Amino acid sequence: MREEGAYEPNGTWNRSYSAGVGTLGFESLILFVSDLEASRAFYVDGLGLPVMFEDDIIVVVGGPTGRVVLHRNDRGHDERGIFPAGNGVGGAALRLVVEDPDECERQAEEIGLTVLWPAQEATWGRFVVLADPDGRSVVLARMTRPNQPAPS
């Protein structure tokens, strides 16, 4: 697969893909979680993501720019059971865009969320890393465009 695209005036990368199976773009990330209630509390109450849909198997959070599906790792929606990849909590990291990673770190500590890495600079922006209830990394980042210095 070859990725092509260009930066838009607002700083977002407009991607187009060729080859492959003809996907139309990102819809959601499915995270298999050990405790749906604890994960919901982290992503909704802790991070403030809006709930788009929920039932006793999944909670879908996010919005028009992307969704995260928190999926119980012990049962599925029908007799087929869970997805083959969903028979345990697997490794994944989620990155969310924020305006001020330092303020997010302060707020996270204030409400008792686990900070894995304090706010710091990277070549692609400034970020802080939290842990969700399953220990998965959640990166809260202020992104910068390539060849543009990070804000001070």
Secondary structure as UniProt FT lines:
FT   STRAND          2..7
FT   TURN            9..10
FT   STRAND          13..18
FT   TURN            20..21
FT   STRAND          28..33
FT   HELIX           36..40
FT   HELIX           41..46
FT   STRAND          51..54
FT   STRAND          58..63
FT   TURN            64..65
FT   STRAND          66..72
FT   TURN            79..80
FT   HELIX           84..86
FT   STRAND          93..97
FT   HELIX           101..110
FT   TURN            111..112
FT   STRAND          114..122
FT   TURN            123..124
FT   STRAND          125..131
FT   TURN            133..134
FT   STRAND          137..143
FT   TURN            146..147
//
